[in-house]
Amino acid sequence: MYKSILALALVMVISGCNNQEDASPKATQQAATEQQTAVTLPYELHQTIFFGGDILTMNGDKPEYAEAVVEREGKIIFVGTKAEAFKRFEGKAELHDLKGNTLMPGFVEPHLHPSIAAIMLPNEVIAPHDWVLPDGVKKGVKTPEAYIKRLGQSIKDNAKADKMYFVWGYHQLWHGELNRDILNKLSPDKPVAVIHRSFHEIFLNDKAIEMFGIKESDFKGNPQVNWKEGHFYEGGWLALVPKISSFLLAPESYKLGLAKMTQLIQKNGITTIAEPGFPSSDFKMEYGLLKNEMDKKPPYDVYLIPNGTQIFLMAGNDNKKAMEVMETLPANYNTENIEFLPKQVKLYADGAIYSLLMQMEDGYPDGHTGEWMTPLDLLKEQLSMYWNNDYKIHVHANGDLGIQQVMDFNELDQKAYPRKDHRFTLHHMGYFTDEQADEMKRLGMEASVNPFYLWALADKYAENGLGAERANSLVSVKKLVDRDIPVSFHSDFAMAPVEPLTLAWTAVNRVTAENRKVSQDQRIDAYTAMKAITITAARTLNLETKIGSIKEGKAANFTVLKSNPLKIDTMKIKDIVILGTVFHGKIHVNKSANLKR
């Protein structure tokens, strides 16, 4: 029997805590000490047999299990019984006994922004809820008084007169009013920029405006810039970002942020990520810094979907030229672990749900209105052009009015140029109706949603923002599932933690941050939720033939869990210990998760 002492040691490490109790919530138990270790055997490993635990394949509409899986050089070559696997491969393969743990396909994160991670993670975080970072937990702040106190102290302790100081996480419903005058009082001599929790807004003090070298005339005619308040939002934020990209993308800080992102990705069992909407501001800088991180060969792949709006601006406000640029990207920029997805594009409809700027059919109780990220005439032009050129279209759409507008535009395009299996995908979908789910089904649309909105926002938005009925119905996934509409889950990091199990947990239980159980008729079953972070997430990217389930011919990307999410109390799903991953056949142990407690 072909084994090594090191391989046996690995089996013991990855299964050593199998009889321990499930970990406590991530915010208190898995913060600072998570580290991954790639295991290198003393000889070339050609084949590995995985056996001895629940192997959940994620193939089919109901749970299917295998007794054994065999990988060869990063590809799955056998899925079946243990007896057959040993008969065919014993003596020719390394043996990996799961010791009762659960093996699943590697988690797929279909909508994550490395640019946001790279800006957020190395800078200050002051948000309404706790945030788990690789080096600790940033505690949440829930009142205006506490926010101003924390912000002032943070500026005093960390800001410098000759360097921009970025702070992320502000939200007006928790933290009260914020503007240029308030920031000037807190920091009269140091440049400070406060990025909204949505990452769709920013507030600047005088010193920041001075350091950025911007002036009011730069934004003349832009209705989403309030110069007096130092407030740039939606289209105003998009107009500002290219002007300040050298500060946002400061190389050393940005590299640190990407390294921290890699730690979070590994810790949470993810083997594939995608960014719909690349670049956010500066193609050359963002690509170069991302490639620098990926050249370290971390255990995950990155897929990029071009940003239709940003490349439109890069191409001199010409959509046709933007599409021509997109056609060149795979040949010019694909690497071993970074790939531009061909004939796919990301577009933008209404504003951010965290900003309460999504477009709502029935408006807002306080009378304010939502915003459009893209002027509607431009959005219509973009949608039609990419539709007529057979692109898979991804659209950021949050409110029911925003979603409806996108569907109305697409219905016209479908009548003019019918397409089959187009997989037009709406992203986020904060609030939508049964009738809109029916229309999505009729139009053949698909969905990638962020269930975390419900947990983070339902309590506050029920009181001030949307009203109880709409707030408690955020991200009603079952409306989609009941109509057989393919639906995946994403974090849109940092709109949710980059924790696929937390996303699944939220959709299965529909419990808020204040532990309220809401719209329980919209709960989905655990298997459907796990599909949404594996095979359906792969489908969102048109990659379901390569990843997302355990099937012969697919990549040998797996996540090893201490507990089977289909066999435990659903309230414990988010706390399942992730023991490690297998990426293209190579085992990566989540070191601290395997330590006995």
Secondary structure, 3 states (H helix, E strand, C coil): CCCCHHHHHHHHHHHCCCCCCCCCCHHHHCCCCCCEEECCCCCCCCEEEEEEEEEECCCCCCCCEEEEEEEECCEEEEEECHHHHHHHHECCEEEEECCCCEEEECEEECCECHHHHHHHCCCEECCCCCEEECCEEECCCCCHHHHHHHHHHHHHHHCECCECEEEEEECHHHHCCCCHHHHHHHCCCCCEEEEECCCCEEEECHHHHHHHCCCHHHHCCCCCEECCCCEEECHHHHHHHHHHHHHHCCHHHHHHHHHHHHHHHHHCCEEEEEEEEECCCCHHHHHHHHHHHHCCCCCCEEEEEEEHHHHHHHCCCCHHHHHHHHHHHHHHHCCCCEEECCCEEEEECECCCCCCCCCCCCCCCCCCCCCECCCHHHHHHHHHHHHHCCCEEEEEECCHHHHHHHHHHHHHHHHHCCCCCCCCEEEECCCCCHHHHHHHHHHCCEEEECCHHHHHHHHHHHHCCCCHHHHCCCCCHHHHHCCCCCEEECCCECCCCCCHHHHHHHHHHCECCCCCECCHHHCCCHHHHHHCCCHHHHHHCCCCCCCCCCCCCCECCEEEECCCCCCCCHHHHHHCCEEEEEECCEEEEEHHHHCCC
